[in-house]
Amino acid sequence: MKAAVFKGKENLKIEDDFEKPNIASDEVLIKVKKVGICGSDVGSYEMGGPYFPEKIIGHEFSGDIVEVGEKVKKIRIGMRVTVNPVIPCHECFYCRQNLENMCKIKNNGYGITEHGAMREFIDVKAERVHILPENVSYEEGASVEPLSVALYAVEQSKFMLGQNAAVIGAGPIGLYIIQALKIAGANKVYVLEPVKSKQKVALTLGADKVFLPNQWNKIVRQLDKLGPDHVYDCVGLSETFTTALNMIKKGGQITLIGMHASKIEINNILMMTTNNISVRGVYGYNQDTFNTAINLFAQKKIKIDPIITKHIKLEQVPETFQILNHPPHEELKILVDFD
């Protein structure tokens, strides 16, 4: 069985010596259909971590159940599924507070510390499996994980009906945040994005206006020179954080979602304190968020067609990572097809 294996910094190979997995009594075997390439996949490729070398990548995926462990209930062969790739301990303080994304003991995940889904078959714990409704496609199933990131960010930011927001970066997460904000009742959603094709997609998916990154002051002017109530930084650079500080409304909140390999320098502490600005980091999601994402796809409230820019085969993964590792480029979400 062929698989895409993370070997280290700028080193990703297709290897063909993997056997079909044997499942434990509490596991299921999934025949993989679609796998999304995540920005964190590319970040580890760029920096050599934090993904574990020699592990198969792929944590955004969907497929069909083909085997079920003897202790598994409510999951049957033939079901169409997606998987929450986080593997929590269920025992620590955070897991007991429904914060499994903050798990203190393990913090493991498929495609990161454990073999992931860029292969024909994957064995996973049954408890991490989510059944897809009939009207949710495999493409949508493979998009549940990134949508969950966006939904959790909006939820944790305590965004309120009628507020205004700015989104920095119209990559997949930013585009899902735009849609989540509209569902949450945003008055205006503005976007900063340098790539023209991504600007158009942002407008298609609900952004009221899109500007170049150095035009952040236009967003402030659009909002009576007060600025947005919320800024969602989906990039994670020193420059984007500074931009967020410059345009956020006094008393507003900046939510940091983008995780970049480089360090962030903060040179505006005085502005943060004198303007009562809150800064919140948000990471991951929980099982409840995963269910919400699936329900939104089932209700057809989330669009993915403009976000998926390319379908590729497994053999094309290494060359695709080389492209994604050298922005700017016009790719958004690339799916690896196994059907």
C-alpha positions in Angstrom: 0.0 0.0 0.0 1.3 3.4 -1.0 1.4 6.3 1.5 2.7 9.9 1.8 5.3 9.9 4.5 6.7 13.0 6.3 10.5 12.5 6.5 11.5 15.9 7.8 12.2 19.4 6.6 11.2 19.8 2.9 11.2 16.0 2.7 8.0 14.2 1.8 8.0 10.8 0.0 5.6 8.3 -1.4 6.5 4.9 -0.1 4.9 1.7 -1.1 5.8 -0.8 1.6 2.9 -0.3 3.9 0.6 -3.2 4.6 -3.2 -3.0 5.1 -3.7 -2.2 8.9 -5.0 -4.8 11.3 -7.6 -3.2 13.6 -7.9 -3.5 17.4 -11.2 -4.4 19.1 -12.1 -0.7 19.6 -11.1 0.4 16.1 -12.5 0.5 12.6 -10.9 0.3 9.2 -11.7 3.0 6.7 -11.2 2.9 3.0 -10.1 6.4 2.3 -11.9 8.5 -0.3 -10.7 12.1 0.1 -7.9 13.8 2.0 -7.3 17.5 2.3 -3.9 19.1 2.5 -3.8 21.4 5.5 -1.7 24.5 6.1 -0.2 22.8 9.2 1.0 20.0 6.9 2.8 22.5 4.8 4.1 24.3 7.9 5.7 21.1 9.2 7.1 20.4 5.7 8.7 23.9 5.8 10.2 23.7 9.3 10.7 20.0 9.9 8.1 19.7 12.6 6.2 19.6 14.9 4.9 16.6 12.9 6.7 13.3 13.7 9.1 12.1 11.1 8.3 8.7 9.4 4.5 9.2 10.0 2.0 9.1 7.2 0.4 12.6 6.9 -3.3 13.5 6.4 -5.8 14.5 9.1 -8.6 16.0 7.0 -10.4 13.0 5.4 -13.5 11.0 4.6 -14.1 7.4 3.6 -16.1 4.2 4.0 -16.1 1.8 6.9 -14.9 -1.6 5.7 -14.1 -3.4 9.0 -15.4 -3.0 12.5 -13.8 -4.2 15.8 -15.6 -6.6 18.0 -16.2 -4.0 20.7 -17.5 -1.3 18.4 -21.2 -0.4 18.5 -23.4 1.8 16.3 -20.9 1.8 13.4 -21.5 -0.6 10.5 -19.6 -1.7 7.4 -20.6 0.6 4.5 -21.2 3.7 6.5 -19.7 6.9 5.1 -17.7 8.7 7.7 -15.2 11.4 8.6 -12.9 11.4 11.6 -11.9 13.8 14.4 -8.1 13.3 14.2 -7.5 14.4 17.8 -6.7 11.5 20.2 -7.3 12.7 23.7 -6.6 10.9 27.0 -10.1 11.5 28.5 -8.5 11.7 31.9 -6.8 15.0 32.4 -8.4 18.3 33.7 -8.8 19.6 30.1 -10.4 16.6 28.7 -12.9 16.5 31.6 -13.8 20.1 30.8 -14.7 19.3 27.1 -11.3 20.8 26.1 -9.8 17.8 24.5 -7.9 20.0 22.1 -5.9 21.1 25.2 -5.2 17.5 26.4 -2.4 17.7 28.9 -1.2 14.1 28.8 -1.3 13.0 25.1 -2.0 15.7 22.6 -1.8 13.1 19.9 -3.4 13.0 16.5 -3.8 11.1 13.3 -1.4 12.4 10.7 0.8 14.1 13.3 2.0 11.7 16.0 0.2 8.7 14.5 -0.1 7.5 10.9 -2.6 9.6 9.0 -4.9 9.1 6.0 -2.8 9.6 2.9 -3.0 5.9 2.1 -5.7 3.6 0.9 -6.8 2.3 4.3 -6.6 3.8 7.8 -7.3 2.3 11.2 -8.8 4.7 13.8 -10.4 4.6 17.2 -14.2 4.2 16.7 -14.9 6.9 19.2 -13.3 9.5 16.8 -15.6 8.5 13.9 -18.5 10.7 12.8 -21.1 9.3 10.4 -21.9 11.5 7.4 -25.5 12.2 6.5 -26.5 11.0 3.0 -26.6 14.5 1.6 -23.0 15.3 2.8 -20.4 14.5 0.1 -17.0 12.9 0.6 -15.5 16.4 -0.3 -17.6 18.0 2.5 -16.6 15.1 4.8 -13.0 15.9 4.3 -13.7 19.5 4.9 -15.3 19.0 8.3 -12.0 19.3 10.2 -11.0 22.8 8.8 -14.5 24.1 9.1 -14.4 23.0 12.8 -11.3 25.1 13.3 -13.2 28.2 12.0 -16.4 27.5 13.9 -14.5 27.0 17.1 -12.6 30.3 16.6 -15.8 32.2 16.1 -17.5 30.5 19.0 -14.6 31.1 21.4 -14.3 34.8 20.4 -17.8 35.4 21.8 -18.9 37.1 18.6 -22.3 38.7 19.0 -25.2 39.2 16.6 -24.9 42.5 14.7 -21.2 43.0 15.3 -18.6 43.9 12.6 -15.5 41.8 11.9 -12.4 41.8 9.8 -10.6 38.6 8.6 -6.9 38.7 7.8 -6.1 36.1 5.1 -8.6 34.4 2.7 -7.1 31.0 2.8 -9.4 28.0 3.6 -9.7 28.8 7.3 -10.4 32.5 6.6 -13.0 31.6 4.0 -14.8 29.3 6.5 -14.6 32.1 9.1 -16.3 34.5 6.7 -19.2 32.0 6.3 -19.4 31.3 10.0 -19.6 35.0 10.8 -22.4 35.5 8.4 -24.3 32.5 9.9 -23.7 34.1 13.3 -25.4 37.3 12.2 -22.5 39.6 11.4 -23.4 43.1 10.2 -20.3 43.6 8.1 -17.4 41.3 7.3 -14.3 42.8 5.7 -11.3 40.9 4.5 -7.6 41.6 3.9 -6.0 39.4 1.2 -3.2 40.1 -1.4 -4.1 37.4 -4.0 -6.7 38.5 -6.5 -8.2 35.0 -7.0 -8.7 34.6 -3.3 -10.2 38.1 -3.0 -12.9 37.0 -5.5 -13.6 33.8 -3.5 -14.0 35.8 -0.3 -16.6 38.0 -2.0 -18.4 35.0 -3.4 -18.6 33.5 0.1 -20.0 36.5 1.9 -17.4 39.2 2.5 -18.8 42.7 2.2 -15.6 44.2 0.9 -12.0 42.9 0.3 -8.9 45.1 0.5 -5.2 44.6 0.1 -3.3 44.2 3.4 -1.8 47.7 3.4 -5.3 49.1 3.0 -6.5 48.2 6.5 -7.3 51.8 7.2 -10.1 51.6 4.6 -11.8 49.1 6.9 -11.6 51.6 9.8 -13.1 54.3 7.6 -15.9 52.0 6.5 -16.8 51.6 10.2 -17.1 55.3 11.2 -13.4 55.4 11.9 -14.0 53.1 14.9 -12.7 49.9 13.4 -14.2 46.3 13.7 -15.4 44.7 16.9 -13.4 41.6 16.1 -10.3 40.8 14.0 -9.5 37.2 13.1 -5.9 36.8 12.1 -5.7 33.6 10.0 -2.1 34.2 9.0 0.0 34.5 12.1 2.8 36.9 11.2 4.2 39.9 13.1 2.9 42.1 10.3 -0.6 40.7 10.4 -0.8 41.0 14.2 0.4 44.6 13.9 -2.3 45.2 11.3 -4.9 43.7 13.6 -3.8 46.1 16.4 -4.0 49.1 14.1 -7.5 48.5 12.9 -9.3 46.9 15.9 -11.9 49.0 17.7 -11.1 50.2 21.2 -12.3 47.5 23.5 -12.4 45.0 20.6 -10.9 41.5 20.4 -8.2 40.0 18.2 -8.5 36.2 17.7 -5.3 34.5 16.6 -5.9 31.4 14.5 -3.1 31.3 12.0 0.0 29.4 13.2 3.1 30.3 11.3 6.6 28.9 11.9 8.2 32.3 12.4 8.2 34.2 15.7 5.7 37.0 16.3 7.1 40.3 17.7 4.8 42.6 19.5 5.9 46.2 19.5 2.5 47.8 20.4 1.9 46.7 24.0 1.0 50.3 25.0 -1.7 50.4 22.2 -3.1 47.1 23.6 -3.4 48.4 27.1 -4.5 51.9 26.5 -7.2 50.8 24.0 -8.4 47.9 26.2 -7.8 45.4 23.4 -8.2 41.7 24.1 -6.1 39.1 22.3 -7.2 35.5 22.3 -5.4 32.5 20.9 -7.6 29.7 19.6 -6.5 26.2 18.8 -8.4 23.2 17.4 -12.0 22.2 18.3 -13.9 19.5 20.2 -16.4 16.8 19.4 -19.3 19.2 19.7 -17.8 21.5 17.1 -17.2 18.6 14.8 -20.9 17.7 15.0 -21.9 21.3 14.3 -19.7 21.4 11.2 -21.4 18.2 9.9 -24.9 19.6 10.6 -24.0 22.9 8.7 -22.9 20.9 5.7 -26.1 18.8 5.9 -28.2 22.0 6.0 -26.2 23.4 3.0 -25.2 26.5 4.9 -21.5 26.1 4.0 -20.1 26.3 0.5 -16.9 24.4 -0.4 -16.8 24.4 -4.2 -15.1 27.8 -4.4 -12.6 26.7 -1.8 -11.5 23.4 -3.4 -9.1 24.5 -6.2 -7.6 21.2 -7.2 -8.0 17.4 -7.0 -4.8 15.4 -7.2 -3.6 11.8 -6.9 -1.3 10.5 -4.2 1.7 10.4 -6.5 1.4 14.2 -7.0 1.6 15.1 -3.3 5.4 15.8 -3.0 5.4 18.2 -6.0 2.3 19.8 -4.7 3.9 20.5 -1.3 6.8 22.2 -3.1 4.3 24.6 -4.7 2.4 25.2 -1.5 5.6 25.9 0.3 6.4 28.9 -1.9 3.7 31.5 -1.6 2.1 33.6 -3.0 0.1 31.1 -5.1 -3.5 30.8 -6.0 -4.2 27.4 -4.5 -6.7 27.1 -1.6 -7.8 23.6 -0.6 -6.3 20.7 -2.5 -7.9 17.3 -2.1 -6.1 14.0 -2.7 -8.5 11.5 -4.3 -8.4 7.8 -3.6 -11.6 6.9 -5.5 
